[in-house]
């Protein structure tokens, strides 16, 4: 988008010089062309912005994988852990969201004792990560 705006800015200065250099009067034709070029600029800038957004999205998906792709989940013991085997794909450091960590560790800080070995192991994994 910046390139489009920069090119049109330089073109606008050239057009302004052309319009006022000869007789120092802007004709109706020159005014209509100037007004129409504003909408051409808007259309090209919008198109350039959409193309750039798609390129950025494609680069991010190539680097980190698709957002919200939960198709790659396998059973690991008793916990569901996201698995990303493809090279270059994002692999989360722990299989828990921040919300899960908060909801699990805060009650423990307040004195709750977990009844199962699985919950204690989950707490230990969360604490080691933090």
C-alpha positions as CSV (number, residue, x, y, z in Angstrom):
1,X,0.0,0.0,0.0
2,X,2.9,2.4,0.8
3,X,4.3,1.9,-2.7
4,X,1.0,2.7,-4.3
5,X,0.5,5.8,-2.3
6,X,4.1,6.9,-3.0
7,X,3.7,6.5,-6.8
8,X,0.4,8.3,-6.8
9,X,1.9,11.2,-4.8
10,X,4.7,11.7,-7.3
11,X,2.2,11.4,-10.1
12,X,-0.1,14.0,-8.4
13,X,2.8,16.5,-8.3
14,X,3.4,15.9,-12.0
15,X,-0.3,16.3,-12.8
16,X,-0.5,19.5,-10.7
17,X,2.5,21.0,-12.6
18,X,0.9,20.0,-15.9
19,X,-2.5,21.6,-15.0
20,X,-1.2,24.9,-13.8
21,X,2.0,25.4,-15.8
22,X,0.4,26.5,-19.1
23,X,-2.4,28.9,-18.6
24,X,-2.7,28.8,-14.8
25,X,-6.3,27.8,-15.1
26,X,-7.7,24.3,-14.3
27,X,-10.2,23.2,-16.9
28,X,-13.3,21.1,-16.3
29,X,-11.6,18.1,-18.0
30,X,-8.6,18.4,-15.8
31,X,-10.8,18.6,-12.7
32,X,-12.8,15.5,-13.6
33,X,-9.6,13.5,-14.3
34,X,-8.2,14.6,-11.0
35,X,-11.3,13.6,-9.2
36,X,-11.5,10.2,-11.0
37,X,-7.8,9.5,-10.1
38,X,-8.7,9.7,-6.4
39,X,-11.0,6.7,-6.8
40,X,-8.4,4.9,-8.8
41,X,-6.0,5.5,-6.0
42,X,-8.5,4.1,-3.4
43,X,-9.1,1.0,-5.5
44,X,-5.4,0.3,-6.0
45,X,-4.5,0.9,-2.4
46,X,-7.3,-1.4,-1.2
47,X,-6.2,-4.1,-3.6
48,X,-2.5,-3.7,-2.5
49,X,-3.6,-4.0,1.1
50,X,-5.6,-7.1,0.6
51,X,-2.8,-8.8,-1.4
52,X,-0.3,-7.9,1.3
53,X,-2.6,-9.3,4.0
54,X,-3.0,-12.6,2.1
55,X,0.8,-12.9,1.6
56,X,1.4,-12.2,5.3
57,X,-1.2,-14.8,6.3
58,X,0.3,-17.4,3.9
59,X,3.8,-16.7,5.3
60,X,2.6,-17.1,8.9
61,X,0.7,-20.3,8.1
62,X,3.8,-21.7,6.4
63,X,5.9,-20.8,9.4
64,X,3.6,-21.7,12.3
65,X,0.8,-23.8,10.7
66,X,-2.9,-23.0,10.5
67,X,-4.4,-21.4,13.5
68,X,-6.9,-23.6,15.4
69,X,-5.8,-26.8,13.5
70,X,-6.8,-29.4,16.1
71,X,-6.8,-32.4,13.7
72,X,-3.4,-33.5,14.9
73,X,-4.2,-34.6,18.4
74,X,-3.2,-38.1,19.6
75,X,-3.8,-39.8,22.9
76,X,-0.7,-39.8,25.1
77,X,-1.4,-41.6,28.3
78,X,-4.5,-40.0,29.9
79,X,-3.9,-36.5,28.5
80,X,-4.7,-35.1,25.1
81,X,-1.5,-33.5,23.7
82,X,-1.3,-31.7,20.4
83,X,1.3,-33.3,18.2
84,X,2.9,-31.4,15.3
85,X,5.2,-33.8,13.4
86,X,5.7,-31.7,10.2
87,X,8.9,-29.8,10.1
88,X,8.6,-26.0,10.6
89,X,5.2,-26.3,12.3
90,X,4.6,-24.6,15.7
91,X,4.8,-26.9,18.6
92,X,3.5,-25.6,21.9
93,X,5.8,-25.9,24.9
94,X,3.1,-27.6,27.0
95,X,-0.2,-29.1,26.1
96,X,-2.2,-26.8,28.3
97,X,-3.7,-23.4,27.6
98,X,-3.0,-20.4,29.9
99,X,-6.6,-20.7,31.1
100,X,-6.1,-24.3,32.1
101,X,-2.9,-23.5,33.9
102,X,-4.6,-20.7,35.8
103,X,-7.6,-22.8,36.8
104,X,-5.5,-25.7,37.9
105,X,-2.7,-23.9,39.8
106,X,-4.7,-21.2,41.6
107,X,-6.8,-23.6,43.6
108,X,-3.6,-25.5,44.5
109,X,-2.0,-22.3,45.8
110,X,-5.1,-21.8,48.0
111,X,-4.5,-25.2,49.6
112,X,-6.4,-27.7,47.4
113,X,-4.8,-31.2,47.4
114,X,-5.2,-33.2,44.2
115,X,-6.7,-36.6,44.7
116,X,-5.3,-38.4,41.7
117,X,-1.7,-39.0,40.5
118,X,-2.7,-37.7,37.1
119,X,-3.7,-34.3,38.6
120,X,-0.5,-34.1,40.6
121,X,1.6,-34.9,37.5
122,X,-0.3,-32.2,35.6
123,X,0.5,-29.7,38.4
124,X,4.2,-30.7,38.3
125,X,4.4,-30.3,34.5
126,X,2.7,-26.8,34.7
127,X,5.1,-25.7,37.5
128,X,8.2,-26.9,35.7
129,X,7.1,-24.9,32.6
130,X,6.5,-21.8,34.7
